[in-house]
Amino acid sequence: MLTRLLSGDPDALFQLLVFGLAWMISLPFHESAHAWMAAKLGDQTGRVQGRITMNPLAHIDPMGLICMLVAGVGWAKPVPVNPVHFNRNISMKAGMALTSLAGPVSNLILAVALTILAKLCIYAQWAFSLPEMVYTVGTVIYTIASVNVVLAVFNMIPVPPFDGSRVLFYFLPQRIYFGVMKYERILMAVMMAVILLGVLDVPLNFIETHVMWFVDLITGFVGLPFGLGWY
């Protein structure tokens, strides 16, 4: 993206702005969900540190932001979670799994809501010959919905440091769980190298495409009032 911007591509600036807007909405929503779920389970650490907020500045990791701009892969500042503070009616493993799962699930919920809004804009522009700007707004909103799907799928990779690893760990026996955790830092380094090398691009794109197809399918009812059928 930055290469296209520096080359003078007229569409690159607009796309960069849309991309930036998408991440400024999606990442805070994701991280806030982690902190909110932890608070519901009894751990107020994230809430006390001001992480239940849509303010992007509360979630930005400088190095993660730089990597996002340069390589297209980055990260936000992790939400601190102390499982010792979880309610006694839930195990620490279950609490960590639920807290981790809250992030990707929140992005999928947001993706569905944004897709409905995007379709309303686009179909209304078609049906009532509204200004072209309405259609443009709809496509921007749809792009933000797509970014949320990408974020949800990406974070469900079942290897540290991604949220999916905590979900997977819940189902592992204690002996295997602690054995894997000994190598968590090594696994994190290997996984980041794999991602930066693009090894997972094809399978991730396949999953993201099909998840977005499903989001489109379940929001097809939006087309009914406009005479478009389930569209």
Secondary structure, DSSP 8 states (H G I E B T S, - for coil): -HHHHHTT-TTHHHHHHHHHHHHHHHHHHHHHHHHHHHHHTT--HHHHTT-SSS-GGGTB-HHHHHHHHHHS---B------GGGS-TTS-HHHHHHHHHHHHHHHHHHHHHHHHHHHHHHHHHHHHHT--HHHHHHHHHHHHHHHHHHHHHHHHT-SSTTSHHHHHHHHHS-HHHHHHHHTTHHHHHHHHHHHHHTTTTHHHHHHHHHHHHHHHHHHTGGGGGGGT----
